[in-house]
Structures are given as C-alpha cells and as structure tokens.
Amino acid sequence: MQAEVHSIYHFNTSKNFSEDEAYKLLNLLYTVTTKAKNKIQGFASQAEYNKAIPHEVQKFEDLMNEEIHKWSEKMRRLGAIPMGLYQAKIPTEGGFFFWDFPKVELEFHLD
C-alpha cells in the first residue's frame, strides 16, 4: 500500500477541501496535534514542578509558547486554519469544516 502524500501550502495560499479531502486531512491534523499536545503538557508539568524557581518557569513557558506557535504554523501549512489551541477549521466551498481535538469527526458550518 502506498502512503498518501499531503500537500503543503504557502501561508498566503488557501484551498477549498471536499468533504473526503477534509477527512483525509483530519488524520494528519490529529497526529500533528497529538504530538504537539504531549510536548506542551510536558512543558506545563515541568513549569509546575519548578514553580519555586521563576527563571525555570519562564523557560518552560517559553517552550510551551514556541510549541503552540509551531503547531499553529503546521496547521496553516497543511491547509487548515487554527481557531484556538487544538481547534481548526478546514475551508470548503460555501463554508468550512470545524474540528476540535480529540474528536474524529468534522462539523460543517456555512460562511
């Protein structure tokens, strides 16, 4: 079985996905988000553990923010639009599909 290759888009490019394409993209969004969430939670735990040491807390908060930024950029490059942490919309003709991690289904919304 051949692995499916997903397109990577420039930040200024937008694409309208069909429902089938959106669900295929959802699998990748889920994987990327799972990895990011695990890293972010790890940094949050380290910040909590070191709460008595302000410079250590700041270091882990900076790492959390950096990981959130990376997640957001990855969503955009894959064609989704981040709406909040672990939430994205996928553009389609006449509306968009909304996704909220860890759900494995999409909600259609009109523009």
N, C-alpha and C positions, 0 to 999 in steps of 0.2 A: 504494500500500500504506500502510495506517495504522500508525503507530508504536504499540506496545503500552505502555500506561501501567501501571507497577507501583505498588502501594500502599506507603505509608509508614506505619509503625506507631509508636504511642507506646511508650516504653520498658517500661511496665508491661503491655503487651498482648502476648499470644502467639498465634500462628496455627499450625495444623497444615496443612502443604502436601501436596498429592497429588504423586505422582512427576512428573507432567507439569508441574505448577506449580513444583516444585523445580528441574527442568532449565531452565525459562524464567528463573527467578531466578538460576540459576548463570551465565547470560550476563552479567547485570548485576554480580554479585559479582566475576566475572573482570575486567570492565572497571574497576570501582572499585579492585580490588586491584592491578591492573597500574599504574594511575596513582599509587597510594599507594607501591607498591614503588619505582617510579622516583624519586619525591621522596625517600624515605627513603635510598635508595642514594646519591643526590646529596649529601644532608646528611652521610652517613657518609664519603663521599670528601672532602668539604670539611674534616671534622673530622680525618681522617688527614693531609691536606695541611698543615693548620695545627697539627699535634701539638706543635710547639715553643712555641705561644702558648696557654697554658691557658684564658684567657678566651674565645678564639675557639673552642676545642674545646668548651667548655661551651655556647656559643651554638648551635653546630650539634647538639650532643647534645640540647639543649632543643627545637630544631626537629624533630629526629627523634622525640622522645617526643610532641610535640604532634601530629605527623602520624600516629603509631601510634594515639593516642587518637582522632583524627578518623576513622581507618579503622574502628576498633572501634565507634564510635558509628554510622557509616553501616551497618555490618553489622547492628547491632541494629535500626535504623530500617527496614531492608528486610525484617526478619523472621528473619534468621539469628542464630546465637549464636556469637560469636568463641570459639575454643578455644585459640588461640595465634596468633602472628604468621602471617598468611596462611593460617589454617585456621579453618573454621567448621562448625557443624552446623546443619541445617535440620530443624526439628521436623516430624514426620509422625505419623499415628495409629499408636500402638504402638511408636514408635521414633524414629529420626532418620536423615537422610542426612548423611554426613560428607564434607566437601570439603577438599582440600589443594591449594593453588595450586602449580603451574600446571596441575594435572590438569583435564580437561574431563569427567570422569565422577564420579559420586557413589557412595559405599559406604553400603549400608543397614545399620543396627545396631538391634537390639532394645533397648528401655529396660532 
